[in-house]
């Protein structure tokens, strides 16, 4: 199960590790970005500059409990040692943002595709960003463009805290098929597309990896709901065999 606890653990180790980008998806629509913010403020060494990039500044105001909506380019002191700047996923707002940032939180990423998403991440990199969080709202669109940036993938579902809500959201998650797959890394390119799935490799890799399934990929809902043991996936990088299908996607 993709619980809050495992999300906290994975995000915390990402903050300490060397990976630059983290993709956070899952059915807990409105609880993912507050969790990221909370963990950044409690685990990342201060002083640090945070950029919150959104499509709606109200979201940030509500998350921080502000009386007024935040303004683009106006710093908000969120906690001793941390300064947070808001901007939006619209390029025209980026010129007001600080030239140097430590952490970027992009939420929601639902409307971004390969071009706009790539442009957004390149801009963050030009600002010297150390950690990028790409956070989804509703997982009914294709986030495979993020694969290009080799993110650590963490899933935070509502299942444990509110199973009815989780089930409702799972029904919205569309079944994705082959043609939308991103350009695959070389180590996965020779495997037939219908047998490919992404896993969190607990073998040598300790990273998100493409793996080969024992059965053709049935879609995200079906694979995440399948009974344990029905699907097995072998990491194409190190050969580790995974059975924790509730985490898999593509
Ligand atoms: Zn592996």
Boltz pocket constraint, residues with backbone or C-beta under 6 A from the ligand:
constraints:
  - pocket:
      binder: B
      contacts: [[A, 201], [A, 202], [A, 203], [A, 204], [A, 205], [A, 206], [A, 209], [A, 235], [A, 236], [A, 237], [A, 238], [A, 239], [A, 240]]
      max_distance: 6.0
